[in-house]
Amino acid sequence: MNTTTLQNALNARLAALPDLPDVAWPNVPYTPQNGTEYLRPTLLPADNAPATLQWAETMTGIYQVDVFMPDAIKGPAAALTRAESIASHFRASTIDGLAIRAITVGTAQPDGAFYRVPVSVVYRAYESR
């Protein structure tokens, strides 16, 4: 599995989220609208390492999905609820050649007119050489 295939698989899994809000996909122009919830996925690859087999390499990293929920003044409850639904969605997934190792819902933080909550999906995949 190469980086492009990996990102496409994770993006496809996110796109299958029931009740998917707007998504600011990587390298696609997106302007947040006041009062509209949106998600921003980012692939954060870590160092690749040789696997135990000579012809494979372990690819690890984090697929981070930032939840941006409007009306920051009302508090983080809605943003945290959406973040938990994303975490559950990835926990229940099976993605060919990709293992989900851990999922963490981060701390809600005000971000302008939004509350932002990061959801970190830690993955491991193997790439044939």
C-alpha positions as a printed Julia matrix, in Angstrom:
129×3 Matrix{Float64}:
   0.0    0.0    0.0
   1.49   3.35  -0.98
   0.68   6.77   0.5
  -1.86   7.67  -2.19
  -3.72   4.37  -1.78
  -3.61   4.78   1.99
  -5.04   8.3    1.92
  -7.72   7.31  -0.6
  -8.81   4.38   1.61
  -9.06   6.57   4.71
 -10.84   9.36   2.82
 -13.32   6.81   1.43
 -14.01   5.54   4.94
 -14.66   9.1    6.12
 -16.91   9.75   3.1
 -19.04   6.77   4.18
 -19.84   8.42   7.53
 -23.63   8.58   7.99
 -24.92  12.16   8.03
 -21.6   13.44   6.63
 -21.28  17.23   7.0
 -19.25  19.38   4.59
 -15.64  18.2    4.21
 -12.6   20.35   3.44
 -10.8   17.63   1.46
  -7.02  17.96   0.99
  -5.99  20.02  -2.04
  -9.6   20.96  -2.84
 -10.61  24.61  -2.38
 -13.01  25.06   0.52
 -14.21  28.2    2.29
 -15.86  27.6    5.69
 -19.3   29.11   6.01
 -20.33  30.71   9.3
 -22.92  28.53  10.99
 -22.02  25.38   9.0
 -20.27  22.37  10.53
 -17.4   20.88   8.54
 -14.61  18.33   8.79
 -10.97  18.67   7.71
  -9.02  15.41   7.25
  -5.22  15.43   7.2
  -2.87  12.5    6.63
   0.16  12.7    8.94
   2.53   9.9    7.93
   5.26   8.87  10.35
   8.57   7.26   9.48
   8.37   4.1    7.43
  10.33   1.16   8.77
  11.36  -2.18   7.34
   8.98  -4.96   8.31
  10.27  -8.35   9.34
  10.03  -9.5    5.73
  12.56  -8.21   3.22
   9.96  -7.26   0.67
   7.7   -5.15   2.89
   7.83  -1.85   4.69
   5.64  -0.78   7.62
   3.83   2.52   7.11
   2.52   4.2   10.24
   0.95   7.53  10.98
  -2.16   9.41  11.96
  -5.21  10.27   9.93
  -6.5   13.32  11.76
 -10.05  14.54  11.25
 -10.68  17.97  12.71
 -14.32  18.64  13.54
 -15.33  22.28  13.22
 -18.69  22.95  14.87
 -20.26  26.43  14.64
 -21.4   28.53  17.56
 -18.34  28.16  19.75
 -20.03  30.29  22.39
 -22.54  27.47  23.08
 -19.81  25.08  24.2
 -18.17  21.9   22.93
 -20.99  19.34  23.37
 -22.08  19.14  19.7
 -18.46  19.04  18.46
 -17.58  16.27  20.91
 -20.67  14.28  19.89
 -19.63  14.47  16.22
 -16.03  13.55  17.12
 -17.22  10.46  19.01
 -19.34   9.4   16.03
 -16.26   9.64  13.77
 -14.2    7.63  16.27
 -16.89   4.93  16.39
 -17.13   4.89  12.6
 -13.41   4.18  12.22
 -13.35   1.68  15.12
 -15.96  -0.39  13.36
 -14.15  -0.31  10.02
 -12.11  -2.83   8.13
  -9.89  -1.36   5.46
  -7.94  -3.78   3.27
  -4.26  -3.81   4.19
  -4.73  -1.21   6.88
  -4.93  -1.74  10.64
  -6.41   0.88  12.94
  -4.24   0.79  16.06
  -5.84   3.49  18.22
  -8.33   6.34  18.03
  -8.22   9.41  20.24
 -10.7   12.25  20.55
  -8.74  15.35  21.53
  -9.68  18.37  23.58
 -12.27  20.79  22.23
 -10.8   24.23  21.57
 -12.42  27.46  20.4
 -11.25  28.32  16.87
 -12.79  31.6   15.75
 -16.55  31.12  15.32
 -16.12  27.34  15.68
 -15.23  24.71  18.23
 -12.52  22.41  16.87
 -12.05  18.84  18.08
  -9.29  16.66  16.59
  -9.95  12.95  16.09
  -6.68  11.04  15.63
  -6.85   7.66  13.88
  -3.51   5.87  14.31
  -2.89   3.42  11.48
  -0.41   0.79  10.36
  -0.14  -0.51   6.82
   2.35  -2.51   4.81
   3.86  -1.55   1.48
   5.5   -4.13  -0.74
   8.86  -3.18  -2.13
